[in-house]
Amino acid sequence: MQLDHVSYAVSPEEFVSTVGRLGSLLGAPFQDGGVHPRFGTRNFVLPLAGGMYLEVVTPLDHPATDSAPFGRAVKQRAELGGGWLGWVARVDDIGAAEERLGRPAVDGHRVRPDRVDLKWRQIGVLDLMDDPQLPYIIEWLDMNQHPSADARTTVCIRKLAIAGDPATVSQWLGEPENHPLDDVDVDWSAPGAPDDDDDAGSGLLAVYFETPDGIVRID
């Protein structure tokens, strides 16, 4: 099981400025990722080395935003002030996750500005909304069209900082507690106490990126 991408959610008003800020911090440009028509969101992506990418995503003023779980999750995070929405694990066959979780994956797709239609299957967004320490799981139908396929940078993700319980996450993923991902380290910390500003108390806190200028931590 590998890390596929990390998602940073913001309001429409902060979308462009956040893309510019994160791109400047990492020394690499984002690409317009297009619209998720089924989810009521749109994104910009930064293809990274190692088969991963960074996504900045924002909700649209669209009925799907309030009906689709991913749209609701993005809108909820944006309304809380924006920040890390979560992390996403990639598998070659999502069937094992469907069997373990007892429900089917859902189809997803987005059309890039060059009209290429990216397609995937995913499971676990509702779990992420209920318990932000959990990733959701994705299977891309064509890895040749994966957002990292045309990466033009050596920037890569080295470590995730997550507030949560590693035993809970590993059980949900079906992976060893001390090694949930094949290619990225995880620093665990105890969840914070829920409060008015952060009703989750757990989740993705920060991502460490390796860049030509050294390690950059983005909170």
Backbone as CSV, one residue per row, in Angstrom:
resi,resn,N_x,N_y,N_z,CA_x,CA_y,CA_z,C_x,C_y,C_z
1,MET,0.853,-1.176,0.000,0.000,0.000,0.000,0.893,1.231,0.000
2,GLN,0.609,2.159,-0.908,1.443,3.338,-1.077,0.638,4.610,-0.836
3,LEU,1.347,5.673,-0.496,0.705,6.974,-0.422,0.454,7.463,-1.835
4,ASP,-0.788,7.821,-2.127,-1.128,8.325,-3.460,-1.041,9.841,-3.512
5,HIS,-1.736,10.508,-2.596,-1.670,11.963,-2.554,-2.166,12.489,-1.221
6,VAL,-1.923,13.749,-0.996,-2.443,14.465,0.168,-3.292,15.613,-0.342
7,SER,-4.358,15.923,0.399,-5.325,16.933,-0.040,-5.374,18.097,0.938
8,TYR,-5.287,19.289,0.388,-5.365,20.528,1.155,-6.595,21.281,0.667
9,ALA,-7.572,21.474,1.548,-8.852,22.075,1.147,-8.931,23.525,1.581
10,VAL,-9.440,24.369,0.699,-9.581,25.793,0.989,-10.876,26.317,0.384
11,SER,-11.264,27.507,0.811,-12.442,28.159,0.256,-12.146,28.653,-1.156
12,PRO,-13.187,28.880,-1.956,-12.961,29.425,-3.303,-12.200,30.746,-3.293
13,GLU,-12.421,31.569,-2.266,-11.752,32.870,-2.188,-10.248,32.734,-1.961
14,GLU,-9.825,31.641,-1.341,-8.408,31.446,-1.034,-7.727,30.435,-1.956
15,PHE,-8.463,29.939,-2.918,-7.978,28.857,-3.774,-6.721,29.259,-4.537
16,VAL,-6.790,30.332,-5.299,-5.666,30.735,-6.151,-4.460,31.139,-5.303
17,SER,-4.686,31.898,-4.237,-3.568,32.345,-3.407,-2.878,31.173,-2.706
18,THR,-3.662,30.161,-2.293,-3.069,28.995,-1.631,-2.222,28.190,-2.607
19,VAL,-2.707,28.022,-3.822,-1.925,27.326,-4.845,-0.596,28.045,-5.058
20,GLY,-0.639,29.371,-5.142,0.586,30.140,-5.336,1.530,30.041,-4.145
21,ARG,0.968,30.095,-2.933,1.791,30.028,-1.721,2.489,28.681,-1.578
22,LEU,1.746,27.589,-1.762,2.355,26.267,-1.612,3.355,25.993,-2.731
23,GLY,3.039,26.438,-3.931,3.981,26.266,-5.029,5.282,27.007,-4.779
24,SER,5.188,28.203,-4.180,6.381,28.978,-3.863,7.197,28.308,-2.764
25,LEU,6.518,27.778,-1.735,7.225,27.101,-0.651,8.004,25.889,-1.150
26,LEU,7.422,25.175,-2.122,8.036,23.933,-2.599,8.906,24.148,-3.834
27,GLY,8.861,25.333,-4.420,9.676,25.618,-5.585,9.266,24.846,-6.820
28,ALA,7.963,24.588,-6.948,7.467,23.826,-8.095,6.056,24.323,-8.445
29,PRO,5.723,24.368,-9.729,4.425,24.901,-10.142,3.315,23.853,-10.126
30,PHE,2.127,24.282,-9.771,0.935,23.438,-9.850,0.377,23.439,-11.267
31,GLN,-0.482,22.456,-11.523,-1.209,22.364,-12.786,-2.707,22.403,-12.496
32,ASP,-3.456,23.008,-13.395,-4.910,23.017,-13.257,-5.419,21.592,-13.437
33,GLY,-6.015,21.039,-12.378,-6.467,19.653,-12.436,-7.862,19.481,-12.985
34,GLY,-8.633,20.562,-13.052,-9.980,20.453,-13.591,-11.030,20.246,-12.511
35,VAL,-12.216,19.859,-12.957,-13.402,19.757,-12.106,-13.737,18.302,-11.826
36,HIS,-14.177,18.025,-10.562,-14.732,16.719,-10.207,-16.254,16.840,-10.315
37,PRO,-16.844,16.504,-11.457,-18.277,16.757,-11.640,-19.176,15.981,-10.696
38,ARG,-18.752,14.793,-10.285,-19.608,14.003,-9.395,-19.515,14.465,-7.946
39,PHE,-18.459,15.208,-7.625,-18.217,15.581,-6.242,-18.464,17.053,-5.954
40,GLY,-18.593,17.878,-7.002,-18.811,19.292,-6.792,-17.566,20.019,-6.282
41,THR,-16.406,19.627,-6.801,-15.148,20.255,-6.395,-14.273,20.478,-7.618
42,ARG,-13.222,21.258,-7.449,-12.177,21.387,-8.471,-10.837,21.459,-7.774
43,ASN,-9.770,21.186,-8.519,-8.466,21.168,-7.879,-7.350,21.658,-8.779
44,PHE,-6.243,21.990,-8.149,-4.949,22.146,-8.788,-4.056,21.062,-8.198
45,VAL,-3.169,20.499,-9.002,-2.313,19.417,-8.539,-0.853,19.735,-8.799
46,LEU,-0.015,19.249,-7.901,1.433,19.333,-8.075,1.966,17.912,-8.180
47,PRO,2.293,17.448,-9.394,2.862,16.115,-9.552,4.224,16.033,-8.863
48,LEU,4.431,14.994,-8.069,5.652,14.846,-7.295,6.416,13.607,-7.719
49,ALA,7.675,13.565,-7.382,8.467,12.364,-7.612,7.961,11.244,-6.704
50,GLY,8.180,10.011,-7.137,7.794,8.866,-6.322,6.360,8.421,-6.507
51,GLY,5.700,8.887,-7.560,4.339,8.427,-7.839,3.277,9.023,-6.941
52,MET,3.511,10.229,-6.403,2.551,10.894,-5.527,2.240,12.286,-6.069
53,TYR,1.266,12.927,-5.440,0.994,14.319,-5.793,0.332,15.041,-4.634
54,LEU,0.396,16.364,-4.708,-0.249,17.261,-3.754,-1.437,17.902,-4.461
55,GLU,-2.575,17.869,-3.798,-3.798,18.434,-4.359,-4.273,19.586,-3.483
56,VAL,-4.577,20.716,-4.109,-5.316,21.790,-3.444,-6.714,21.788,-4.040
57,VAL,-7.707,21.613,-3.204,-9.071,21.393,-3.686,-10.019,22.388,-3.024
58,THR,-11.049,22.764,-3.764,-12.022,23.727,-3.258,-13.428,23.302,-3.652
59,PRO,-14.436,23.636,-2.852,-15.812,23.284,-3.208,-16.361,24.249,-4.265
60,LEU,-17.266,23.734,-5.068,-17.967,24.549,-6.062,-19.360,24.905,-5.558
61,ASP,-19.939,25.900,-6.156,-21.341,26.230,-5.890,-22.184,25.348,-6.812
62,HIS,-22.401,24.101,-6.355,-23.015,23.088,-7.217,-23.762,22.110,-6.324
63,PRO,-24.905,21.569,-6.773,-25.661,20.627,-5.938,-24.856,19.422,-5.478
64,ALA,-23.910,18.948,-6.325,-23.130,17.771,-5.956,-22.248,18.027,-4.738
65,THR,-21.892,19.284,-4.496,-21.032,19.596,-3.362,-21.681,19.189,-2.044
66,ASP,-22.985,19.347,-1.962,-23.695,19.026,-0.723,-24.243,17.609,-0.693
67,SER,-24.217,16.911,-1.818,-24.758,15.550,-1.852,-23.674,14.481,-1.859
68,ALA,-22.517,14.772,-2.457,-21.434,13.783,-2.528,-20.573,13.854,-1.271
69,PRO,-20.197,12.708,-0.700,-19.364,12.731,0.513,-18.085,13.539,0.362
70,PHE,-17.383,13.403,-0.764,-16.133,14.149,-0.920,-16.402,15.641,-0.984
71,GLY,-17.448,16.040,-1.704,-17.799,17.448,-1.765,-18.120,18.013,-0.393
72,ARG,-18.849,17.235,0.401,-19.198,17.680,1.753,-17.952,17.798,2.622
73,ALA,-17.039,16.838,2.479,-15.814,16.865,3.275,-14.969,18.089,2.934
74,VAL,-14.832,18.393,1.657,-14.050,19.554,1.223,-14.710,20.840,1.718
75,LYS,-16.008,20.941,1.554,-16.716,22.147,1.986,-16.607,22.335,3.496
76,GLN,-16.745,21.236,4.239,-16.653,21.312,5.697,-15.280,21.805,6.133
77,ARG,-14.217,21.260,5.525,-12.860,21.682,5.902,-12.614,23.130,5.514
78,ALA,-13.103,23.532,4.346,-12.930,24.913,3.905,-13.635,25.881,4.843
79,GLU,-14.819,25.507,5.304,-15.585,26.384,6.192,-14.968,26.476,7.581
80,LEU,-14.115,25.508,7.941,-13.400,25.552,9.216,-12.100,26.352,9.123
81,GLY,-11.874,26.964,7.982,-10.684,27.785,7.810,-9.662,27.236,6.846
82,GLY,-9.924,26.033,6.320,-9.013,25.421,5.364,-7.844,24.719,6.025
83,GLY,-7.147,23.928,5.249,-5.988,23.181,5.739,-6.015,21.751,5.228
84,TRP,-5.228,20.900,5.869,-5.131,19.519,5.408,-6.460,18.792,5.581
85,LEU,-6.966,18.284,4.475,-8.184,17.478,4.505,-7.865,16.037,4.877
86,GLY,-6.796,15.495,4.319,-6.451,14.119,4.635,-5.422,13.548,3.683
87,TRP,-5.172,12.255,3.857,-4.208,11.533,3.037,-4.911,10.352,2.386
88,VAL,-4.355,9.920,1.253,-5.016,8.920,0.423,-4.031,7.801,0.108
89,ALA,-4.437,6.563,0.380,-3.601,5.394,0.120,-4.005,4.751,-1.207
90,ARG,-3.025,4.317,-1.966,-3.291,3.715,-3.275,-3.050,2.217,-3.242
91,VAL,-3.961,1.485,-3.878,-3.840,0.039,-4.017,-3.998,-0.332,-5.482
92,ASP,-3.490,-1.504,-5.846,-3.645,-1.983,-7.215,-5.025,-2.579,-7.450
93,ASP,-5.623,-3.125,-6.399,-6.940,-3.754,-6.501,-7.729,-3.391,-5.246
94,ILE,-8.764,-2.625,-5.423,-9.532,-2.128,-4.282,-10.498,-3.175,-3.730
95,GLY,-10.538,-4.323,-4.381,-11.465,-5.380,-3.966,-11.248,-5.831,-2.535
96,ALA,-9.982,-5.909,-2.097,-9.710,-6.346,-0.729,-10.266,-5.356,0.285
97,ALA,-10.165,-4.073,-0.025,-10.718,-3.050,0.872,-12.243,-3.125,0.895
98,GLU,-12.850,-3.378,-0.249,-14.310,-3.521,-0.299,-14.756,-4.683,0.582
99,GLU,-14.037,-5.782,0.496,-14.396,-6.956,1.291,-14.197,-6.690,2.781
100,ARG,-13.095,-6.032,3.133,-12.798,-5.766,4.542,-13.807,-4.786,5.137
101,LEU,-14.206,-3.780,4.367,-15.111,-2.752,4.877,-16.580,-3.087,4.661
102,GLY,-16.842,-4.104,3.835,-18.208,-4.570,3.663,-19.096,-3.675,2.827
103,ARG,-18.506,-2.944,1.872,-19.303,-2.103,0.990,-18.518,-1.845,-0.293
104,PRO,-19.196,-1.460,-1.357,-18.497,-1.252,-2.626,-17.818,0.111,-2.699
105,ALA,-16.769,0.174,-3.484,-16.143,1.452,-3.801,-17.043,2.228,-4.755
106,VAL,-16.795,3.526,-4.861,-17.562,4.367,-5.777,-16.642,4.847,-6.895
107,ASP,-17.234,5.126,-8.033,-16.474,5.624,-9.173,-16.230,7.118,-9.041
108,GLY,-15.073,7.543,-9.489,-14.754,8.959,-9.536,-14.095,9.302,-10.848
109,HIS,-14.212,10.543,-11.254,-13.496,10.988,-12.444,-13.432,12.508,-12.453
110,ARG,-12.452,13.023,-13.148,-12.386,14.457,-13.410,-11.788,14.667,-14.780
111,VAL,-12.211,15.726,-15.414,-11.746,16.041,-16.763,-10.703,17.145,-16.666
112,ARG,-9.493,16.832,-17.104,-8.437,17.842,-17.102,-8.721,18.896,-18.172
113,PRO,-8.082,20.050,-18.071,-8.275,21.071,-19.103,-7.921,20.609,-20.512
114,ASP,-7.033,19.589,-20.634,-6.706,19.064,-21.962,-7.708,18.002,-22.416
115,ARG,-8.813,17.864,-21.663,-9.942,16.982,-21.981,-9.674,15.524,-21.673
116,VAL,-8.546,15.190,-21.086,-8.310,13.817,-20.649,-9.195,13.542,-19.433
117,ASP,-9.921,12.436,-19.480,-10.845,12.075,-18.406,-10.172,11.046,-17.503
118,LEU,-9.770,11.485,-16.321,-9.127,10.590,-15.365,-10.198,9.821,-14.601
119,LYS,-9.988,8.523,-14.430,-10.991,7.688,-13.777,-10.352,6.852,-12.676
120,TRP,-11.103,6.677,-11.597,-10.613,5.893,-10.471,-11.802,5.335,-9.692
121,ARG,-11.496,4.488,-8.703,-12.484,4.014,-7.737,-11.960,4.326,-6.354
122,GLN,-12.847,4.691,-5.445,-12.403,5.075,-4.106,-13.382,4.581,-3.058
123,ILE,-12.870,4.441,-1.854,-13.684,4.000,-0.727,-13.125,4.628,0.551
124,GLY,-14.009,5.066,1.428,-13.572,5.532,2.728,-13.720,7.013,3.005
125,VAL,-14.319,7.790,2.093,-14.460,9.223,2.354,-15.378,9.470,3.554
126,LEU,-16.438,8.683,3.681,-17.319,8.840,4.834,-16.584,8.521,6.129
127,ASP,-15.684,7.538,6.084,-14.882,7.210,7.262,-13.959,8.369,7.622
128,LEU,-13.376,9.010,6.602,-12.542,10.180,6.821,-13.332,11.295,7.502
129,MET,-14.574,11.495,7.072,-15.396,12.542,7.675,-15.704,12.233,9.138
130,ASP,-15.934,10.969,9.430,-16.235,10.575,10.809,-14.990,10.539,11.696
131,ASP,-13.848,10.191,11.101,-12.614,10.017,11.863,-11.441,10.485,10.997
132,PRO,-11.060,11.773,11.079,-10.098,12.363,10.133,-8.704,11.756,10.133
133,GLN,-8.378,10.888,11.106,-7.073,10.232,11.063,-7.009,9.184,9.956
134,LEU,-8.160,8.702,9.523,-8.203,7.636,8.532,-8.011,8.195,7.119
135,PRO,-7.259,7.502,6.281,-7.204,7.881,4.877,-8.394,7.271,4.140
136,TYR,-8.649,7.750,2.953,-9.483,6.939,2.085,-8.575,6.234,1.088
137,ILE,-9.100,5.259,0.399,-8.312,4.361,-0.447,-8.743,4.520,-1.892
138,ILE,-7.773,4.507,-2.792,-8.053,4.752,-4.199,-7.371,3.703,-5.082
139,GLU,-8.046,3.353,-6.162,-7.461,2.538,-7.230,-7.647,3.291,-8.541
140,TRP,-6.550,3.628,-9.194,-6.631,4.298,-10.494,-6.845,3.261,-11.594
141,LEU,-7.725,3.569,-12.523,-8.019,2.609,-13.588,-6.921,2.582,-14.646
142,ASP,-6.151,3.673,-14.773,-5.057,3.711,-15.735,-3.914,4.508,-15.112
143,MET,-2.901,3.823,-14.594,-1.798,4.508,-13.937,-0.972,5.353,-14.905
144,ASN,-1.096,5.104,-16.203,-0.403,5.941,-17.178,-0.944,7.363,-17.179
145,GLN,-2.151,7.534,-16.651,-2.752,8.863,-16.568,-2.771,9.398,-15.132
146,HIS,-2.046,8.736,-14.250,-1.970,9.203,-12.869,-1.404,10.626,-12.837
147,PRO,-1.900,11.482,-11.928,-1.421,12.865,-11.888,0.086,13.018,-11.721
148,SER,0.772,12.017,-11.194,2.222,12.124,-11.034,2.985,11.675,-12.276
149,ALA,2.277,11.194,-13.292,2.950,10.584,-14.440,3.848,11.578,-15.175
150,ASP,3.491,12.871,-15.148,4.316,13.861,-15.852,5.046,14.776,-14.872
151,ALA,5.436,14.220,-13.730,6.163,15.018,-12.733,7.448,15.580,-13.339
152,ARG,7.668,16.870,-13.108,8.865,17.534,-13.632,9.687,18.139,-12.503
153,THR,9.631,17.523,-11.364,10.337,18.006,-10.190,10.866,16.824,-9.402
154,THR,11.894,17.076,-8.613,12.420,16.044,-7.712,11.785,16.140,-6.327
155,VAL,10.905,17.107,-6.114,10.238,17.255,-4.823,9.409,16.003,-4.543
156,CYS,9.491,15.509,-3.317,8.728,14.320,-2.957,8.298,14.420,-1.489
157,ILE,7.360,13.566,-1.106,6.875,13.520,0.269,7.713,12.506,1.045
158,ARG,8.229,12.937,2.193,9.049,12.056,3.012,8.331,11.575,4.262
159,LYS,7.444,12.401,4.831,6.850,12.030,6.109,5.519,12.734,6.306
160,LEU,4.594,12.032,6.981,3.329,12.601,7.399,3.324,12.708,8.922
161,ALA,2.758,13.791,9.433,2.524,13.925,10.876,1.017,13.813,11.087
162,ILE,0.616,12.782,11.829,-0.807,12.485,11.999,-1.133,12.399,13.482
163,ALA,-2.187,13.092,13.891,-2.718,12.938,15.235,-3.750,11.827,15.199
164,GLY,-3.470,10.748,15.907,-4.389,9.622,15.862,-3.798,8.398,16.535
165,ASP,-4.465,7.288,16.339,-4.076,6.021,16.948,-3.587,5.081,15.856
166,PRO,-2.293,4.755,15.827,-1.779,3.904,14.751,-2.446,2.543,14.679
167,ALA,-2.882,1.999,15.819,-3.547,0.695,15.792,-4.878,0.775,15.056
168,THR,-5.603,1.849,15.285,-6.892,2.032,14.603,-6.699,2.169,13.102
169,VAL,-5.713,2.973,12.720,-5.468,3.203,11.294,-4.978,1.936,10.612
170,SER,-4.052,1.221,11.243,-3.520,0.009,10.620,-4.597,-1.057,10.475
171,GLN,-5.474,-1.163,11.456,-6.570,-2.124,11.363,-7.505,-1.766,10.214
172,TRP,-7.771,-0.481,10.068,-8.662,-0.042,8.989,-8.030,-0.294,7.617
173,LEU,-6.715,-0.075,7.533,-6.011,-0.279,6.271,-5.702,-1.750,5.998
174,GLY,-5.643,-2.556,7.062,-5.209,-3.936,6.898,-3.718,-4.037,6.688
175,GLU,-2.965,-3.099,7.310,-1.511,-3.054,7.161,-0.857,-3.089,8.543
176,PRO,0.453,-3.403,8.625,1.134,-3.441,9.920,1.115,-2.082,10.607
177,GLU,0.972,-2.116,11.921,0.877,-0.864,12.682,2.138,-0.024,12.568
178,ASN,3.303,-0.672,12.525,4.558,0.085,12.500,5.000,0.450,11.091
179,HIS,4.208,0.077,10.086,4.618,0.345,8.704,3.381,0.371,7.801
180,PRO,2.501,1.382,7.989,1.262,1.390,7.214,1.459,1.693,5.734
181,LEU,2.546,2.392,5.384,2.811,2.753,3.993,4.181,2.246,3.583
182,ASP,4.323,1.900,2.303,5.571,1.341,1.818,6.671,2.383,1.652
183,ASP,6.310,3.645,1.429,7.289,4.606,0.931,7.384,5.899,1.726
184,VAL,6.587,6.053,2.769,6.551,7.304,3.521,6.511,6.989,5.011
185,ASP,7.298,7.735,5.798,7.262,7.583,7.247,6.055,8.322,7.827
186,VAL,5.620,7.875,9.000,4.512,8.525,9.700,4.940,8.818,11.130
187,ASP,4.796,10.081,11.546,4.985,10.473,12.939,3.611,10.577,13.587
188,TRP,3.373,9.760,14.605,2.078,9.757,15.274,2.124,10.612,16.532
189,SER,1.028,11.287,16.809,0.870,12.000,18.070,-0.543,11.760,18.568
190,ALA,-0.746,11.961,19.855,-2.079,11.750,20.422,-3.043,12.804,19.896
191,PRO,-4.283,12.410,19.627,-5.274,13.391,19.154,-5.465,14.496,20.179
192,GLY,-5.701,15.713,19.686,-5.988,16.821,20.575,-7.433,16.776,21.045
193,ALA,-7.722,17.529,22.078,-9.095,17.597,22.568,-9.939,18.396,21.599
194,PRO,-11.089,17.876,21.184,-11.959,18.635,20.282,-12.350,19.972,20.913
195,ASP,-12.436,20.996,20.075,-12.881,22.302,20.539,-13.709,22.967,19.459
196,ASP,-14.079,24.209,19.683,-14.960,24.900,18.742,-14.301,25.145,17.399
197,ASP,-12.959,25.232,17.392,-12.268,25.533,16.149,-11.885,24.276,15.374
198,ASP,-11.778,23.172,16.052,-11.377,21.923,15.401,-12.136,20.788,16.050
199,ASP,-13.277,20.449,15.461,-14.129,19.460,16.089,-13.684,18.039,15.803
200,ALA,-12.563,17.886,15.090,-12.097,16.543,14.758,-11.237,15.979,15.882
201,GLY,-10.241,16.787,16.327,-9.338,16.308,17.363,-8.264,15.376,16.851
202,SER,-8.333,14.956,15.599,-7.335,14.068,15.014,-7.263,14.350,13.523
203,GLY,-6.259,13.758,12.890,-6.144,13.932,11.448,-4.737,14.281,11.016
204,LEU,-4.597,14.599,9.738,-3.310,14.963,9.160,-2.929,16.364,9.625
205,LEU,-1.794,16.462,10.322,-1.346,17.740,10.880,-0.364,18.468,9.970
206,ALA,0.547,17.714,9.361,1.598,18.334,8.559,2.158,17.312,7.584
207,VAL,2.766,17.832,6.521,3.422,16.993,5.524,4.837,17.533,5.322
208,TYR,5.818,16.631,5.353,7.218,16.992,5.141,7.606,16.658,3.702
209,PHE,8.049,17.678,2.979,8.461,17.508,1.590,9.972,17.652,1.492
210,GLU,10.591,16.761,0.716,12.018,16.901,0.416,12.155,17.707,-0.865
211,THR,12.857,18.820,-0.794,13.056,19.703,-1.944,14.551,19.890,-2.173
212,PRO,14.958,20.455,-3.307,16.387,20.716,-3.530,16.996,21.643,-2.485
213,ASP,16.167,22.423,-1.795,16.649,23.347,-0.768,16.506,22.794,0.653
214,GLY,16.145,21.521,0.750,15.996,20.906,2.070,14.557,20.515,2.370
215,ILE,14.323,20.086,3.599,12.990,19.631,4.011,12.093,20.845,4.272
216,VAL,10.890,20.812,3.728,9.887,21.846,3.950,8.683,21.195,4.616
217,ARG,8.303,21.724,5.777,7.118,21.245,6.472,5.973,22.208,6.186
218,ILE,4.843,21.633,5.767,3.646,22.439,5.540,2.569,21.973,6.497
219,ASP,2.099,22.877,7.334,1.068,22.590,8.325,-0.330,22.852,7.738
